[in-house]
Amino acid sequence: MSQLNADKCFIFTDTETSGLDINFSQIIQVGSVVTDESLVVENEHNLSCNLLPWIIPSPEALLVHKKVDCLGNDENTHYEMMTNLRNDWIEWSKNKNPIYVTYNGHRFDEELFRRQFYWCLLPQYITNTSGATRLDLMFTFQIVANFFADKMPIPIDEEGKVSMKLTDWAEANEVSAVNAHDAVADCYLMIHLARIIQDKAKPALHSSIIGSSKGGNLNILQSEPFAMLSEVVRRKKFTYPVTFCGQNSKMPNEVAVVDLYYDPDQLDEMTDSELLEQMGSSGSAIIKLRINKSLPIINSMNVPSLQDYLDIPFSQLEERAHKIKNNTRLQLRISELLSNNQTTYPPPKYVEQSVYSGFASSEDELWMERFHESPWNERSKLIDGFEDSRYRELAERLIWTNSMETADDKTKTKYKNFVKQRTHESGPWLSLDKALEKTQNLLIDAEGERKEILQALENRLNSLK
């Protein structure tokens, strides 16, 4: 249950990983820093682990973050790291409503957290449950870049294009980025930049905090007189005056807004098929948005010198927004079109891809708790107790990597076959041969630290052959 009267805290968090595929890459380092509501640091952790035996790291990723200890010299297993991560987050936010802050995290880090809590048979939803909300600071930067560029330095090149790299924003604002691409260091970059935004462009951060929840995003999109959607796409800035015009009844996280540069009377006269053609991403008359993630939106009244960003007079936009809000027939039509025209996807082939293939039953949730509370030498006996085949497979993998000495010969043979398949056969994951080829090509011109990292990786990959 949400702690309605609890204080807030911010948990800034970042990951370093074995690659960029959210389904088959592994987190190898997590940094988290918790602050109070005033962005004063209260605690932090720096967690890391070894690679799982069937995960082949990308040489490009290793060269970026330089975490070579994951190749076999780290003291912690992946299971230990993810368990400690969850325990720390829960402890830090005890009696508080945490706002989990990432940078580009709703596309990447958040998805990794969910999948790898799931791999470890831990509750996968933590950043948006029990009073917790989540904020992707990258979208706050988009609001700042569009509407507050005269309030704080923005990383803009000679062509007037905006960089959305965290390190470029740090450099533009004279925040040291010496240890960038370390998870803890990147958390502190986010904190320092959030403090600058709080000081110089407060409405942008305030809007993002409101929008860290579904209800908050919906409130902004439905606010009077209208909202402003601000984006940075391919380094170019775009702004749109918008107002809410419908919600998907089958998938309530999906809503639609009207771009108020389009005449609502013309939209009202369209057939359903014509309206459907107008639905899409930014640039369409009707823009589809997901309110369960951060959005670069702000109430128009919180934009300084608003008319400077509008292509037509404010009064005309206000009138159009009023028409949309009072046209319940049009809103109903758009809602029904959203609900009846959903994209269908093929069923997942691998267990890593099935994180969203249904919630655990209450029986399986209880069985997970028993699994975690039991000694490792007893856990292999609990595998068949899971109703869902996904959890049986994941429990088996946990036994393989944390208590192989308790496994029988049949289990050991199954493990060896699985590792061989994942490392040597082609699939959506990075294979051993492909990684080795990339590493050896990069080694040709490598010098200094880069050469040492690649040699360490080459030794690891050769040992797996």
C-alpha positions as CSV (number, residue, x, y, z in Angstrom):
1,M,0.0,0.0,0.0
2,S,1.1,3.6,-0.7
3,Q,2.4,5.5,2.3
4,L,0.2,8.5,1.7
5,N,1.8,10.8,4.4
6,A,5.4,9.5,4.1
7,D,8.3,11.7,3.2
8,K,9.9,11.3,-0.2
9,C,13.4,10.2,-1.0
10,F,15.2,9.9,-4.3
11,I,17.1,6.8,-5.2
12,F,19.5,7.5,-8.1
13,T,20.6,4.3,-9.7
14,D,22.7,3.2,-12.7
15,T,24.1,0.0,-14.2
16,E,27.1,-1.3,-16.1
17,T,26.3,-4.3,-18.2
18,S,27.7,-7.1,-20.4
19,G,26.0,-5.7,-23.5
20,L,23.0,-3.7,-24.8
21,D,20.4,-6.4,-25.3
22,I,17.9,-6.1,-22.4
23,N,16.9,-9.7,-22.6
24,F,20.3,-11.4,-22.8
25,S,22.8,-9.0,-21.3
26,Q,23.7,-9.1,-17.6
27,I,24.1,-6.4,-15.0
28,I,27.6,-6.6,-13.7
29,Q,27.6,-3.4,-11.6
30,V,24.9,-1.4,-9.9
31,G,25.4,1.9,-8.2
32,S,22.7,3.6,-6.2
33,V,22.7,6.8,-4.1
34,V,19.8,7.7,-1.9
35,T,19.0,11.4,-1.1
36,D,16.4,13.2,0.9
37,E,13.8,15.5,-0.8
38,S,16.4,18.3,-0.9
39,L,18.8,16.1,-2.8
40,V,21.2,15.7,0.2
41,V,23.0,12.4,0.0
42,E,22.1,9.9,2.8
43,N,23.6,6.6,1.7
44,E,25.0,4.7,-1.3
45,H,26.2,1.3,-2.4
46,N,28.4,-0.1,-5.1
47,L,27.5,-3.7,-6.0
48,S,29.1,-5.9,-8.5
49,C,29.3,-9.6,-9.5
50,N,30.9,-12.2,-11.8
51,L,29.4,-13.0,-15.2
52,L,27.0,-15.9,-15.3
53,P,28.7,-18.8,-17.1
54,W,26.5,-18.6,-20.2
55,I,26.8,-14.8,-20.7
56,I,29.3,-13.7,-23.3
57,P,30.3,-10.1,-22.7
58,S,30.6,-7.6,-25.5
59,P,34.1,-6.3,-26.0
60,E,32.7,-2.8,-26.8
61,A,30.8,-2.8,-23.5
62,L,33.9,-3.9,-21.5
63,L,36.0,-1.2,-23.1
64,V,33.5,1.5,-22.0
65,H,33.1,0.5,-18.4
66,K,36.4,-1.4,-17.8
67,K,34.9,-3.8,-15.3
68,V,37.3,-6.7,-15.9
69,D,36.7,-8.2,-12.5
70,C,33.4,-9.6,-13.8
71,L,35.5,-12.0,-15.9
72,G,36.1,-14.2,-12.8
73,N,37.7,-12.1,-10.0
74,D,34.6,-10.7,-8.3
75,E,33.6,-12.1,-5.0
76,N,29.8,-12.0,-5.6
77,T,27.5,-14.0,-7.7
78,H,24.7,-12.4,-9.7
79,Y,22.1,-13.7,-7.3
80,E,23.9,-12.2,-4.3
81,M,24.2,-8.8,-6.1
82,M,20.5,-8.7,-7.0
83,T,19.4,-9.8,-3.6
84,N,21.6,-7.1,-1.9
85,L,20.3,-4.5,-4.3
86,R,16.7,-5.2,-3.5
87,N,17.3,-5.3,0.3
88,D,19.2,-2.0,0.2
89,W,16.4,-0.3,-1.8
90,I,13.8,-1.5,0.6
91,E,15.8,-0.5,3.7
92,W,16.5,3.0,2.4
93,S,12.9,3.7,1.5
94,K,11.4,2.3,4.8
95,N,8.6,4.7,5.8
96,K,9.3,6.8,2.7
97,N,7.9,7.0,-0.8
98,P,11.0,6.6,-3.1
99,I,11.3,8.1,-6.5
100,Y,13.8,6.0,-8.5
101,V,15.8,8.2,-10.8
102,T,17.7,6.9,-13.8
103,Y,19.1,8.4,-17.0
104,N,17.6,6.8,-20.1
105,G,16.6,4.1,-17.6
106,H,13.0,3.5,-18.7
107,R,14.3,2.0,-22.0
108,F,17.3,0.2,-20.5
109,D,18.2,0.1,-16.8
110,E,14.6,-0.4,-15.6
111,E,14.0,-3.2,-18.0
112,L,17.2,-4.9,-16.9
113,F,16.3,-4.6,-13.2
114,R,12.9,-6.2,-13.9
115,R,14.3,-9.0,-15.9
116,Q,17.1,-9.8,-13.5
117,F,15.0,-9.7,-10.4
118,Y,12.8,-12.2,-12.3
119,W,15.9,-14.3,-13.2
120,C,16.6,-14.5,-9.4
121,L,13.0,-15.4,-8.5
122,L,12.6,-12.0,-6.8
123,P,9.6,-9.7,-7.2
124,Q,10.4,-7.9,-10.4
125,Y,8.3,-4.8,-9.8
126,I,9.8,-2.5,-7.1
127,T,10.3,0.9,-8.7
128,N,6.6,1.5,-9.3
129,T,4.8,-0.3,-6.4
130,S,3.9,0.4,-2.8
131,G,4.2,4.1,-3.1
132,A,7.3,4.1,-5.3
133,T,7.5,6.1,-8.5
134,R,10.1,6.4,-11.2
135,L,11.7,9.3,-13.0
136,D,13.9,9.2,-16.2
137,L,16.0,12.3,-15.9
138,M,16.7,12.3,-19.7
139,F,13.1,13.6,-20.2
140,T,13.7,16.3,-17.7
141,F,16.7,17.4,-19.8
142,Q,14.4,17.6,-22.8
143,I,12.1,20.0,-21.0
144,V,15.1,22.1,-19.9
145,A,16.6,22.1,-23.4
146,N,13.4,23.3,-25.0
147,F,12.0,25.8,-22.4
148,F,14.8,26.7,-20.0
149,A,17.9,27.0,-22.3
150,D,18.4,30.6,-21.1
151,K,18.4,29.5,-17.4
152,M,21.3,27.0,-17.5
153,P,24.0,25.8,-19.9
154,I,22.8,23.3,-22.5
155,P,25.2,21.2,-24.6
156,I,24.7,22.6,-28.0
157,D,27.0,22.3,-31.0
158,E,27.8,24.9,-33.7
159,E,24.8,23.7,-35.8
160,G,22.4,24.4,-32.8
161,K,21.9,20.7,-32.2
162,V,21.4,19.4,-28.6
163,S,23.4,16.5,-27.1
164,M,21.5,14.3,-24.8
165,K,24.6,12.5,-23.4
166,L,24.8,12.7,-19.6
167,T,28.5,13.5,-19.8
168,D,28.0,16.4,-22.2
169,W,25.4,17.9,-19.8
170,A,27.9,17.5,-17.0
171,E,30.7,19.2,-19.0
172,A,28.4,22.1,-20.1
173,N,27.5,22.7,-16.4
174,E,31.1,22.3,-15.1
175,V,30.3,19.0,-13.3
176,S,33.3,16.7,-13.3
177,A,32.8,13.6,-15.4
178,V,36.2,12.0,-14.7
179,N,34.9,8.6,-13.7
180,A,31.9,8.5,-16.1
181,H,30.7,5.0,-17.1
182,D,31.1,3.9,-13.5
183,A,27.6,3.2,-12.1
184,V,28.2,5.1,-8.8
185,A,29.9,8.0,-10.5
186,D,27.1,8.4,-12.9
187,C,24.6,8.5,-10.0
188,Y,26.5,11.5,-8.7
189,L,26.5,13.2,-12.1
190,M,22.7,12.8,-12.1
191,I,22.5,14.3,-8.5
192,H,24.7,17.3,-9.3
193,L,22.7,18.1,-12.5
194,A,19.4,17.6,-10.7
195,R,20.5,20.2,-8.1
196,I,21.4,22.6,-10.9
197,I,18.0,22.1,-12.5
198,Q,16.3,22.5,-9.1
199,D,18.1,25.8,-8.6
200,K,17.8,27.2,-12.2
201,A,14.9,25.5,-13.9
202,K,12.8,24.3,-11.0
203,P,9.5,24.0,-12.9
204,A,11.1,21.4,-15.2
205,L,12.2,19.1,-12.3
206,H,8.9,19.7,-10.5
207,S,6.9,18.6,-13.6
208,S,9.1,15.5,-13.9
209,I,8.5,14.6,-10.2
210,I,4.7,14.9,-10.8
211,G,5.1,12.8,-13.9
212,S,7.0,10.1,-12.1
213,S,3.6,8.4,-11.6
214,K,0.8,7.4,-14.0
215,G,-1.7,9.6,-12.3
216,G,0.7,12.5,-12.3
217,N,1.3,12.3,-16.1
218,L,-2.4,12.1,-16.7
219,N,-3.0,15.2,-14.5
220,I,-0.5,17.2,-16.6
221,L,-2.0,16.1,-19.9
222,Q,-5.5,17.0,-18.7
223,S,-4.4,20.2,-17.0
224,E,-5.7,23.7,-17.9
225,P,-5.4,25.3,-20.3
226,F,-3.2,22.7,-22.0
227,A,0.2,20.9,-21.7
228,M,3.4,21.3,-23.7
229,L,5.2,18.2,-25.1
230,S,8.9,18.9,-25.5
231,E,11.2,16.5,-27.3
232,V,14.8,16.3,-28.5
233,V,14.8,13.9,-31.5
234,R,18.0,13.3,-33.5
235,R,19.6,16.2,-31.5
236,K,16.8,18.6,-32.7
237,K,14.3,20.4,-30.5
238,F,10.5,20.0,-31.0
239,T,7.6,21.4,-29.0
240,Y,3.9,20.7,-29.3
241,P,0.8,22.2,-27.4
242,V,-1.3,19.1,-26.5
243,T,-4.3,18.0,-24.5
244,F,-5.7,14.6,-23.5
245,C,-8.2,13.1,-25.9
246,G,-8.5,9.4,-25.1
247,Q,-7.3,6.3,-23.2
248,N,-6.9,2.6,-24.2
249,S,-9.4,0.7,-22.1
250,K,-7.5,-2.6,-22.7
251,M,-4.1,-1.1,-21.9
252,P,-4.8,2.0,-19.7
253,N,-1.1,3.0,-19.8
254,E,-1.6,4.1,-23.4
255,V,-3.3,7.5,-23.9
256,A,-3.8,9.9,-26.8
257,V,-3.3,13.6,-26.9
258,V,-4.3,16.0,-29.7
259,D,-1.6,18.3,-31.2
260,L,-3.4,21.6,-30.9
261,Y,-1.8,23.0,-34.1
262,Y,-4.5,20.7,-35.8
263,D,-8.0,22.0,-36.0
264,P,-10.2,19.9,-33.7
265,D,-13.3,20.6,-35.8
266,Q,-11.6,18.8,-38.8
267,L,-10.8,15.9,-36.5
268,D,-14.4,15.6,-35.4
269,E,-15.6,15.4,-39.0
270,M,-13.2,12.5,-39.9
271,T,-14.3,8.9,-40.3
272,D,-12.8,6.3,-37.9
273,S,-10.4,5.1,-40.5
274,E,-9.3,8.7,-41.2
275,L,-8.8,9.3,-37.4
276,L,-6.8,6.1,-37.2
277,E,-4.5,7.4,-39.9
278,Q,-3.9,10.5,-37.8
279,M,-2.7,8.5,-34.8
280,G,1.0,8.0,-34.2
281,S,4.1,9.5,-32.7
282,S,5.0,13.1,-32.5
283,G,4.2,15.0,-35.7
284,S,0.8,13.3,-36.0
285,A,-2.5,15.0,-35.2
286,I,-3.1,12.5,-32.5
287,I,-0.1,11.4,-30.5
288,K,0.0,8.2,-28.6
289,L,1.9,8.3,-25.2
290,R,2.6,5.9,-22.4
291,I,1.8,7.4,-19.0
292,N,3.6,4.7,-17.0
293,K,6.9,6.2,-18.0
294,S,8.5,9.6,-17.8
295,L,7.3,12.1,-20.4
296,P,8.9,15.4,-21.5
297,I,5.7,17.3,-20.6
298,I,4.9,20.4,-18.6
299,N,1.8,22.5,-18.0
300,S,1.9,25.4,-20.4
301,M,1.5,28.0,-17.6
302,N,4.9,26.8,-16.2
303,V,6.7,27.7,-19.4
304,P,8.5,31.1,-19.2
305,S,7.7,33.4,-22.1
306,L,5.2,30.7,-23.5
307,Q,4.2,32.6,-26.6
308,D,7.9,32.4,-27.8
309,Y,7.3,28.7,-28.3
310,L,3.9,28.8,-30.0
311,D,3.2,29.0,-33.7
312,I,-0.3,30.4,-33.3
313,P,-1.8,32.7,-30.6
314,F,-2.3,31.3,-27.1
315,S,-6.0,32.2,-27.1
316,Q,-6.6,30.1,-30.2
317,L,-4.8,27.1,-28.6
318,E,-6.8,27.6,-25.4
319,E,-10.0,27.6,-27.4
320,R,-9.0,24.4,-29.3
321,A,-8.1,22.6,-26.0
322,H,-11.5,23.6,-24.6
323,K,-13.3,22.1,-27.6
324,I,-11.4,18.8,-27.3
325,K,-12.0,18.5,-23.5
326,N,-15.7,19.1,-24.0
327,N,-16.1,16.8,-27.0
328,T,-16.8,13.5,-25.1
329,R,-18.0,11.9,-28.4
330,L,-14.6,12.4,-30.0
331,Q,-12.7,11.2,-26.9
332,L,-14.8,8.1,-26.9
333,R,-14.1,7.4,-30.6
334,I,-10.4,7.9,-30.1
335,S,-10.4,5.6,-27.0
336,E,-12.2,2.9,-28.9
337,L,-9.7,3.1,-31.8
338,L,-6.8,2.8,-29.3
339,S,-8.4,-0.3,-27.7
340,N,-9.3,-2.0,-31.0
341,N,-6.1,-1.5,-32.9
342,Q,-3.4,-2.9,-30.6
343,T,-0.3,-4.5,-32.0
344,T,0.0,-8.2,-31.3
345,Y,3.4,-9.9,-30.8
346,P,4.5,-13.5,-31.2
347,P,4.9,-15.5,-28.0
348,P,8.5,-15.4,-26.6
349,K,10.8,-18.2,-27.5
350,Y,13.2,-18.0,-24.5
351,V,12.5,-17.7,-20.8
352,E,14.5,-14.5,-20.6
353,Q,12.0,-12.9,-23.0
354,S,8.9,-14.0,-21.0
355,V,9.2,-11.6,-18.1
356,Y,5.9,-10.0,-19.0
357,S,4.1,-13.3,-19.9
358,G,1.9,-13.2,-16.8
359,F,2.2,-12.6,-13.1
360,A,3.3,-15.3,-10.7
361,S,0.4,-17.0,-8.9
362,S,0.0,-16.6,-5.2
363,E,1.2,-20.2,-4.8
364,D,4.3,-19.6,-6.8
365,E,5.0,-16.4,-4.9
366,L,4.9,-18.3,-1.6
367,W,7.1,-21.0,-3.1
368,M,9.7,-18.4,-4.1
369,E,9.8,-17.2,-0.5
370,R,10.3,-20.8,0.6
371,F,13.0,-21.2,-2.0
372,H,15.0,-18.1,-0.8
373,E,14.6,-19.1,2.9
374,S,15.9,-22.7,2.4
375,P,19.5,-23.7,2.6
376,W,21.1,-24.2,-0.9
377,N,21.4,-28.0,-0.4
378,E,17.6,-28.1,0.0
379,R,16.6,-25.9,-2.9
380,S,17.0,-28.4,-5.6
381,K,14.2,-30.4,-4.0
382,L,11.9,-27.4,-4.4
383,I,12.3,-26.9,-8.2
384,D,9.3,-29.1,-9.2
385,G,7.1,-27.3,-6.7
386,F,6.7,-24.3,-9.0
387,E,3.5,-24.3,-11.0
388,D,4.9,-22.1,-13.8
389,S,7.5,-23.7,-16.0
390,R,9.4,-20.4,-16.2
391,Y,10.2,-20.4,-12.5
392,R,11.2,-24.1,-12.6
393,E,13.8,-23.2,-15.3
394,L,15.0,-20.1,-13.5
395,A,15.3,-22.0,-10.2
396,E,17.3,-24.7,-11.9
397,R,19.7,-22.0,-13.2
398,L,20.1,-20.6,-9.7
399,I,21.1,-24.0,-8.4
400,W,23.6,-24.4,-11.2
401,T,25.4,-21.1,-10.4
402,N,25.1,-21.1,-6.6
403,S,25.2,-24.7,-5.4
404,M,26.4,-27.0,-8.2
405,E,28.0,-29.3,-5.6
406,T,24.5,-30.3,-4.5
407,A,23.4,-31.3,-8.0
408,D,23.2,-34.8,-9.3
409,D,24.9,-36.1,-12.5
410,K,21.7,-35.6,-14.6
411,T,21.5,-31.9,-13.5
412,K,25.2,-31.4,-14.2
413,T,24.9,-32.8,-17.7
414,K,21.9,-30.6,-18.4
415,Y,23.9,-27.6,-17.2
416,K,26.9,-28.4,-19.4
417,N,24.6,-28.8,-22.4
418,F,22.8,-25.5,-21.7
419,V,26.1,-23.5,-21.4
420,K,27.4,-25.1,-24.6
421,Q,24.2,-24.1,-26.4
422,R,24.3,-20.5,-25.2
423,T,28.0,-20.0,-25.8
424,H,28.5,-21.8,-29.1
425,E,25.1,-21.8,-30.9
426,S,23.7,-18.7,-32.7
427,G,20.7,-17.0,-31.2
428,P,19.6,-13.5,-30.0
429,W,22.5,-13.6,-27.6
430,L,26.2,-12.8,-28.4
431,S,28.0,-16.1,-29.2
432,L,31.5,-17.0,-28.1
433,D,32.9,-17.2,-31.6
434,K,31.4,-13.8,-32.5
435,A,32.7,-12.1,-29.3
436,L,36.2,-13.7,-29.9
437,E,36.3,-12.4,-33.5
438,K,35.3,-8.9,-32.4
439,T,37.9,-9.0,-29.6
440,Q,40.7,-10.1,-31.8
441,N,39.9,-7.5,-34.4
442,L,39.9,-4.8,-31.8
443,L,43.2,-6.1,-30.4
444,I,45.1,-5.4,-33.7
445,D,45.3,-1.7,-33.0
446,A,44.8,-1.7,-29.2
447,E,47.4,-0.1,-26.9
448,G,47.8,0.5,-23.2
449,E,44.7,0.0,-21.0
450,R,42.5,-1.0,-24.0
451,K,44.9,-3.7,-24.9
452,E,45.0,-5.0,-21.3
453,I,41.2,-5.2,-21.2
454,L,40.9,-6.9,-24.5
455,Q,43.6,-9.4,-23.6
456,A,41.8,-10.3,-20.4
457,L,38.6,-10.8,-22.3
458,E,40.4,-12.9,-24.9
459,N,41.8,-15.2,-22.2
460,R,38.3,-15.6,-20.7
461,L,36.8,-16.4,-24.1
462,N,39.5,-18.9,-25.0
463,S,39.0,-20.6,-21.6
464,L,35.3,-21.1,-22.5
465,K,36.2,-22.9,-25.8
